[in-house]
Amino acid sequence: MENILVVINVILAALLIIVILLQRSEGGALGLGVSQDSFTSSRSVGNFLTKFTSIVATLFIITSIAIVAISRDEIRDIQSVIEKEEEADSNLPQIPESPK
């Protein structure tokens, strides 16, 4: 399940990047290059891309939160490096203390 969500999340991230790059910038230097004389007006294309971007971004955030929620149980079971060292040290023979 986690692998499927990761794949979906990567696809949504790539799609989000593409959709953001397709949008017209403030200066009009980047974007689709749609002129005012074209069949679809730049305003309707902009509205569509804005709505589509918000939908893809929302899905991306939802899948990211779902991945964290699923993998949270696995993280609890993992021991830290310090805990592993303490367990390893307990199995080694101890140096006897010198009498005072």
DSSP file (Angstrom, degrees, kcal/mol; ACC not computed):
  #  RESIDUE AA STRUCTURE BP1 BP2  ACC     N-H-->O    O-->H-N    N-H-->O    O-->H-N    TCO  KAPPA ALPHA  PHI   PSI    X-CA   Y-CA   Z-CA
    1    1 A M     >        0   0    0      0, 0.0     4,-2.1     0, 0.0     5,-0.2   0.000 360.0 360.0 360.0 -41.5    0.0    0.0    0.0
    2    2 A E  H  >  +     0   0    0      1,-0.2     4,-2.1     2,-0.2     5,-0.1   0.886 360.0  52.7 -65.9 -37.9    2.8    2.4    0.9
    3    3 A N  H  > S+     0   0    0      2,-0.2     4,-2.2     1,-0.2    -1,-0.2   0.882 107.9  51.1 -65.3 -37.7    4.6    1.7   -2.4
    4    4 A I  H  > S+     0   0    0      1,-0.2     4,-2.5     2,-0.2    -1,-0.2   0.919 110.5  48.8 -65.2 -43.0    1.4    2.5   -4.4
    5    5 A L  H  X S+     0   0    0     -4,-2.1     4,-2.5     1,-0.2    -2,-0.2   0.868 109.7  52.2 -65.0 -36.1    1.1    5.8   -2.5
    6    6 A V  H  X S+     0   0    0     -4,-2.1     4,-2.3     2,-0.2    -1,-0.2   0.915 110.4  47.9 -66.1 -41.9    4.7    6.7   -3.1
    7    7 A V  H  X S+     0   0    0     -4,-2.2     4,-2.3     2,-0.2    -2,-0.2   0.925 113.3  47.6 -63.7 -44.5    4.3    6.1   -6.9
    8    8 A I  H  X S+     0   0    0     -4,-2.5     4,-2.6     1,-0.2    -2,-0.2   0.900 111.2  52.2 -62.0 -40.5    1.1    8.2   -6.9
    9    9 A N  H  X S+     0   0    0     -4,-2.5     4,-2.1     2,-0.2    -2,-0.2   0.890 109.5  48.3 -64.5 -40.1    2.9   10.9   -5.0
   10   10 A V  H  X S+     0   0    0     -4,-2.3     4,-2.3     2,-0.2    -1,-0.2   0.905 112.2  49.2 -66.7 -41.4    5.8   11.0   -7.4
   11   11 A I  H  X S+     0   0    0     -4,-2.3     4,-2.5     1,-0.2    -2,-0.2   0.916 111.9  48.7 -63.7 -43.1    3.4   11.2  -10.4
   12   12 A L  H  X S+     0   0    0     -4,-2.6     4,-2.5     2,-0.2    -1,-0.2   0.876 109.7  52.6 -64.4 -36.7    1.4   14.0   -8.7
   13   13 A A  H  X S+     0   0    0     -4,-2.1     4,-2.1     2,-0.2    -2,-0.2   0.927 111.4  45.6 -64.7 -44.1    4.7   15.9   -8.0
   14   14 A A  H  X S+     0   0    0     -4,-2.3     4,-2.2     2,-0.2    -2,-0.2   0.911 114.2  49.0 -64.8 -41.9    5.7   15.6  -11.7
   15   15 A L  H  X S+     0   0    0     -4,-2.5     4,-2.6     1,-0.2    -2,-0.2   0.884 109.7  52.2 -64.5 -38.9    2.3   16.7  -12.8
   16   16 A L  H  X S+     0   0    0     -4,-2.5     4,-2.3     2,-0.2    -1,-0.2   0.898 109.1  49.7 -64.4 -41.2    2.3   19.6  -10.4
   17   17 A I  H  X S+     0   0    0     -4,-2.1     4,-2.2     2,-0.2    -2,-0.2   0.927 112.5  47.5 -62.9 -44.4    5.6   20.8  -11.7
   18   18 A I  H  X S+     0   0    0     -4,-2.2     4,-1.5     1,-0.2    -2,-0.2   0.924 112.4  48.5 -64.0 -44.8    4.4   20.6  -15.3
   19   19 A V  H  X S+     0   0    0     -4,-2.6     4,-0.9     1,-0.2    -1,-0.2   0.891 111.5  49.8 -65.4 -39.1    1.1   22.4  -14.6
   20   20 A I  H >< S+     0   0    0     -4,-2.3     3,-0.6     1,-0.2    -1,-0.2   0.899 110.3  50.4 -66.6 -39.0    2.9   25.2  -12.7
   21   21 A L  H 3< S+     0   0    0     -4,-2.2    10,-0.3     1,-0.2    -1,-0.2   0.778 105.7  57.5 -70.1 -24.6    5.4   25.6  -15.6
   22   22 A L  H 3< S+     0   0    0     -4,-1.5    10,-0.4    -5,-0.2    -1,-0.2   0.724  87.2  98.4 -76.2 -20.5    2.5   25.8  -18.1
   23   23 A Q  S << S-     0   0    0     -4,-0.9     2,-0.3    -3,-0.6    23,-0.1  -0.337  84.1-105.8 -71.7 149.8    0.9   28.8  -16.3
   24   24 A R        -     0   0    0     18,-0.1     7,-0.2     7,-0.1    -1,-0.1  -0.554  34.5-134.1 -75.4 133.7    1.5   32.3  -17.5
   25   25 A S        -     0   0    0      5,-0.8     3,-0.4    -2,-0.3    -1,-0.1  -0.247  28.8 -97.0 -79.8 174.9    3.8   34.3  -15.4
   26   26 A E  S    S+     0   0    0      1,-0.2    -1,-0.1     2,-0.1    -2,-0.1   0.900 125.3  44.1 -59.5 -42.9    3.2   37.9  -14.3
   27   27 A G  S    S-     0   0    0      1,-0.1    -1,-0.2     0, 0.0    -3,-0.0   0.656 107.3-124.9 -79.3 -14.8    5.3   39.3  -17.0
   28   28 A G  S    S+     0   0    0     -3,-0.4    -2,-0.1     2,-0.0     5,-0.1   0.582  76.8 121.1  82.5  10.0    3.8   37.0  -19.7
   29   29 A A  S    S+     0   0    0      4,-0.0     2,-0.2    -5,-0.0    -5,-0.0   0.877  73.3  36.1 -75.2 -36.9    7.3   35.8  -20.6
   30   30 A L  S    S+     0   0    0     -7,-0.0    -5,-0.8     2,-0.0     2,-0.3  -0.587  83.9  75.1-106.5 172.8    6.6   32.1  -19.9
   31   31 A G  S    S-     0   0    0    -10,-0.3    -8,-0.2    -7,-0.2    -7,-0.1  -0.845  95.7 -37.1 126.8-160.8    3.4   30.1  -20.3
   32   32 A L        -     0   0    0    -10,-0.4    -1,-0.2    -2,-0.3     3,-0.1   0.713  67.1-128.5 -75.9 -20.7    1.5   28.6  -23.1
   33   33 A G        +     0   0    0      1,-0.2     2,-0.4    -3,-0.2    -2,-0.1   0.766  47.6 164.3  76.9  25.0    2.2   31.3  -25.5
   34   34 A V        -     0   0    0      8,-0.1    -1,-0.2     2,-0.0     2,-0.1  -0.628  27.2-143.3 -79.1 126.8   -1.5   31.6  -26.4
   35   35 A S    >   -     0   0    0     -2,-0.4     3,-1.3    -3,-0.1     7,-0.1  -0.398  23.0-109.8 -85.1 168.4   -2.2   34.9  -28.2
   36   36 A Q  T 3  S+     0   0    0      1,-0.3    -1,-0.1    -2,-0.1    -2,-0.0   0.717 115.6  59.7 -69.6 -20.5   -5.4   36.9  -27.6
   37   37 A D  T 3  S+     0   0    0      4,-0.1    -1,-0.3     0, 0.0     4,-0.1   0.421  83.4 110.6 -88.4   2.0   -6.6   36.0  -31.1
   38   38 A S  S <  S-     0   0    0     -3,-1.3     4,-0.1     2,-0.2    -4,-0.0  -0.177  82.7-105.0 -76.9 171.3   -6.7   32.2  -30.4
   39   39 A F  S    S+     0   0    0      1,-0.1     2,-0.5     2,-0.1    -1,-0.1   0.913 108.5  47.1 -63.4 -46.2   -9.8   30.1  -30.1
   40   40 A T  S    S-     0   0    0      2,-0.0    -2,-0.2     3,-0.0    -1,-0.1  -0.843  92.5-123.8 -98.6 133.0   -9.6   29.8  -26.3
   41   41 A S     >  -     0   0    0     -2,-0.5     4,-1.8     1,-0.1     3,-0.2  -0.385  16.1-121.7 -73.3 153.6   -9.0   32.9  -24.4
   42   42 A S  H  > S+     0   0    0      1,-0.2     4,-2.2     2,-0.2     5,-0.1   0.788 111.0  60.0 -66.6 -26.2   -6.0   33.2  -22.1
   43   43 A R  H  > S+     0   0    0      2,-0.2     4,-2.3     1,-0.2    -1,-0.2   0.917 105.8  45.3 -68.5 -42.6   -8.3   33.9  -19.2
   44   44 A S  H  > S+     0   0    0      2,-0.2     4,-2.2     1,-0.2    -2,-0.2   0.881 114.1  49.1 -69.9 -36.6  -10.2   30.7  -19.5
   45   45 A V  H  X S+     0   0    0     -4,-1.8     4,-2.7     2,-0.2    -1,-0.2   0.907 111.4  50.7 -66.2 -40.3   -7.0   28.7  -19.9
   46   46 A G  H  X S+     0   0    0     -4,-2.2     4,-2.4     2,-0.2    -2,-0.2   0.900 109.9  49.2 -62.9 -41.6   -5.6   30.4  -16.9
   47   47 A N  H  X S+     0   0    0     -4,-2.3     4,-2.4     2,-0.2     5,-0.2   0.913 112.1  48.6 -64.1 -41.8   -8.7   29.6  -14.8
   48   48 A F  H  X S+     0   0    0     -4,-2.2     4,-2.8     1,-0.2    -2,-0.2   0.935 113.2  46.6 -63.3 -46.0   -8.6   26.0  -15.9
   49   49 A L  H  X S+     0   0    0     -4,-2.7     4,-2.5     1,-0.2    -1,-0.2   0.871 111.6  52.1 -66.0 -35.8   -4.9   25.7  -15.0
   50   50 A T  H  X S+     0   0    0     -4,-2.4     4,-2.0     2,-0.2    -1,-0.2   0.931 113.6  42.9 -65.1 -45.2   -5.4   27.5  -11.7
   51   51 A K  H  X S+     0   0    0     -4,-2.4     4,-2.1     2,-0.2    -2,-0.2   0.914 115.1  49.7 -66.2 -42.3   -8.2   25.1  -10.7
   52   52 A F  H  X S+     0   0    0     -4,-2.8     4,-2.6     1,-0.2     5,-0.2   0.891 109.6  52.1 -65.1 -38.9   -6.3   22.1  -11.9
   53   53 A T  H  X S+     0   0    0     -4,-2.5     4,-2.6     1,-0.2    -1,-0.2   0.911 109.3  49.2 -62.4 -43.1   -3.2   23.2  -10.0
   54   54 A S  H  X S+     0   0    0     -4,-2.0     4,-2.1     2,-0.2    -1,-0.2   0.875 112.0  48.9 -66.1 -36.2   -5.1   23.5   -6.8
   55   55 A I  H  X S+     0   0    0     -4,-2.1     4,-2.3     2,-0.2    -2,-0.2   0.939 113.6  45.3 -67.7 -46.3   -6.7   20.0   -7.3
   56   56 A V  H  X S+     0   0    0     -4,-2.6     4,-2.3     1,-0.2    -2,-0.2   0.896 113.2  50.9 -64.8 -39.7   -3.3   18.4   -8.0
   57   57 A A  H  X S+     0   0    0     -4,-2.6     4,-2.3    -5,-0.2    -1,-0.2   0.898 110.0  50.0 -64.5 -40.2   -1.7   20.2   -5.1
   58   58 A T  H  X S+     0   0    0     -4,-2.1     4,-2.3     2,-0.2    -2,-0.2   0.921 111.8  47.3 -64.2 -43.7   -4.5   19.1   -2.7
   59   59 A L  H  X S+     0   0    0     -4,-2.3     4,-2.6     1,-0.2     5,-0.2   0.885 110.5  53.4 -63.8 -38.3   -4.1   15.4   -3.9
   60   60 A F  H  X S+     0   0    0     -4,-2.3     4,-2.0     2,-0.2    -2,-0.2   0.917 110.5  46.2 -62.4 -43.7   -0.3   15.7   -3.4
   61   61 A I  H  X S+     0   0    0     -4,-2.3     4,-2.4     2,-0.2    -2,-0.2   0.903 112.1  51.3 -66.8 -40.9   -0.7   16.9    0.1
   62   62 A I  H  X S+     0   0    0     -4,-2.3     4,-2.2     1,-0.2    -2,-0.2   0.925 111.9  46.0 -63.0 -44.8   -3.3   14.2    1.0
   63   63 A T  H  X S+     0   0    0     -4,-2.6     4,-2.2     2,-0.2    -1,-0.2   0.869 111.3  53.3 -67.6 -34.2   -1.0   11.4   -0.4
   64   64 A S  H  X S+     0   0    0     -4,-2.0     4,-2.0    -5,-0.2    -2,-0.2   0.925 110.8  46.0 -64.4 -43.7    2.0   12.9    1.5
   65   65 A I  H  X S+     0   0    0     -4,-2.4     4,-2.4     1,-0.2    -2,-0.2   0.884 111.6  52.7 -65.6 -38.5    0.0   12.8    4.8
   66   66 A A  H  X S+     0   0    0     -4,-2.2     4,-2.3     2,-0.2    -2,-0.2   0.892 107.6  51.2 -64.9 -39.2   -1.2    9.3    4.1
   67   67 A I  H  X S+     0   0    0     -4,-2.2     4,-2.5     2,-0.2    -1,-0.2   0.917 111.4  47.6 -64.0 -42.4    2.4    8.1    3.5
   68   68 A V  H  X S+     0   0    0     -4,-2.0     4,-1.0     1,-0.2    -2,-0.2   0.909 111.9  50.3 -64.5 -41.7    3.5    9.6    6.8
   69   69 A A  H  < S+     0   0    0     -4,-2.4     4,-0.5     1,-0.2    -2,-0.2   0.883 113.8  44.7 -65.3 -38.2    0.5    8.1    8.6
   70   70 A I  H >< S+     0   0    0     -4,-2.3     3,-0.7     1,-0.2     4,-0.5   0.917 115.4  45.6 -72.5 -42.8    1.2    4.6    7.2
   71   71 A S  H 3X S+     0   0    0     -4,-2.5     4,-1.6     1,-0.2    -1,-0.2   0.572  92.7  83.2 -79.6  -7.0    5.0    4.7    7.7
   72   72 A R  H 3X S+     0   0    0     -4,-1.0     4,-1.3     1,-0.2    -1,-0.2   0.863  87.3  53.8 -63.7 -36.9    4.6    6.0   11.3
   73   73 A D  H <> S+     0   0    0     -3,-0.7     4,-0.8    -4,-0.5    -1,-0.2   0.866 107.7  50.7 -66.4 -35.5    4.0    2.5   12.7
   74   74 A E  H  > S+     0   0    0     -4,-0.5     4,-0.6     1,-0.2     3,-0.4   0.835 105.2  56.7 -71.1 -31.9    7.2    1.3   11.1
   75   75 A I  H >< S+     0   0    0     -4,-1.6     3,-0.8     1,-0.2    -1,-0.2   0.842  99.2  59.8 -69.5 -32.7    9.2    4.1   12.6
   76   76 A R  H 3< S+     0   0    0     -4,-1.3    -1,-0.2     1,-0.2    -2,-0.2   0.825 102.8  52.9 -64.4 -31.0    8.2    3.2   16.1
   77   77 A D  H 3< S+     0   0    0     -4,-0.8     2,-0.3    -3,-0.4    -1,-0.2   0.647  87.8  98.3 -81.1 -14.7    9.7   -0.2   15.8
   78   78 A I    <<  -     0   0    0     -3,-0.8     2,-0.3    -4,-0.6    -3,-0.0  -0.564  67.6-140.1 -79.3 133.6   13.1    1.0   14.7
   79   79 A Q        -     0   0    0     -2,-0.3     2,-0.1     1,-0.1    -2,-0.1  -0.628  18.4-116.3 -89.6 150.8   15.7    1.3   17.4
   80   80 A S     >  -     0   0    0     -2,-0.3     4,-1.9     1,-0.1     5,-0.1  -0.355  27.4-108.2 -78.3 167.0   18.1    4.2   17.5
   81   81 A V  H  > S+     0   0    0      1,-0.2     4,-2.1     2,-0.2     5,-0.2   0.868 119.6  54.5 -63.9 -37.1   21.9    3.7   17.1
   82   82 A I  H  > S+     0   0    0      1,-0.2     4,-2.2     2,-0.2    -1,-0.2   0.904 106.9  50.2 -65.2 -41.5   22.5    4.3   20.8
   83   83 A E  H  > S+     0   0    0      1,-0.2     4,-1.9     2,-0.2    -1,-0.2   0.889 110.2  50.6 -64.8 -37.8   20.0    1.6   21.8
   84   84 A K  H  X S+     0   0    0     -4,-1.9     4,-2.1     1,-0.2    -2,-0.2   0.898 110.4  49.5 -66.2 -39.5   21.7   -0.8   19.5
   85   85 A E  H  X S+     0   0    0     -4,-2.1     4,-2.5     2,-0.2    -2,-0.2   0.886 108.7  52.6 -66.3 -38.9   25.1    0.0   20.9
   86   86 A E  H  X S+     0   0    0     -4,-2.2     4,-1.4     2,-0.2    -1,-0.2   0.897 110.9  47.2 -64.5 -39.4   23.8   -0.4   24.5
   87   87 A E  H  X S+     0   0    0     -4,-1.9     4,-0.7     2,-0.2    -2,-0.2   0.891 112.7  49.0 -67.6 -39.0   22.5   -3.9   23.6
   88   88 A A  H >X S+     0   0    0     -4,-2.1     3,-0.6     1,-0.2     4,-0.6   0.881 109.6  52.4 -68.2 -37.5   25.7   -4.8   21.9
   89   89 A D  H >< S+     0   0    0     -4,-2.5     3,-0.6     1,-0.2    -1,-0.2   0.815 101.2  60.7 -68.3 -30.2   27.8   -3.6   24.9
   90   90 A S  H 3< S+     0   0    0     -4,-1.4    -1,-0.2     1,-0.2    -2,-0.2   0.766 101.9  53.2 -70.8 -22.6   25.7   -5.7   27.3
   91   91 A N  H << S+     0   0    0     -4,-0.7    -1,-0.2    -3,-0.6    -2,-0.2   0.668  93.0  88.7 -84.6 -17.1   26.8   -8.9   25.6
   92   92 A L  S << S-     0   0    0     -3,-0.6     2,-0.1    -4,-0.6    -3,-0.0  -0.487  91.2 -98.2 -80.4 150.1   30.5   -8.2   25.8
   93   93 A P        -     0   0    0      0, 0.0     2,-0.3     0, 0.0    -1,-0.1  -0.418  41.3-125.3 -66.1 143.7   32.5   -9.3   28.8
   94   94 A Q        -     0   0    0     -4,-0.1    -4,-0.0    -2,-0.1     3,-0.0  -0.654  16.2-115.7 -93.2 145.8   33.0   -6.5   31.3
   95   95 A I        -     0   0    0     -2,-0.3     2,-0.1     1,-0.1    -1,-0.0  -0.654  36.9-118.0 -76.9 128.0   36.4   -5.4   32.6
   96   96 A P        -     0   0    0      0, 0.0     2,-0.2     0, 0.0    -1,-0.1  -0.390  27.1-114.8 -69.1 145.9   36.6   -6.1   36.3
   97   97 A E        -     0   0    0      1,-0.1     3,-0.0    -2,-0.1    -3,-0.0  -0.540  29.5-114.5 -78.6 144.5   37.1   -3.1   38.5
   98   98 A S        -     0   0    0     -2,-0.2     2,-0.1     1,-0.1    -1,-0.1  -0.546  33.8-107.4 -78.4 143.3   40.3   -2.8   40.4
   99   99 A P              0   0    0      0, 0.0    -1,-0.1     0, 0.0     0, 0.0  -0.405 360.0 360.0 -69.5 147.1   40.1   -3.1   44.2
  100  100 A K              0   0    0     -2,-0.1    -2,-0.0    -3,-0.0    -3,-0.0   0.431 360.0 360.0 -93.1 360.0   40.7    0.1   46.1
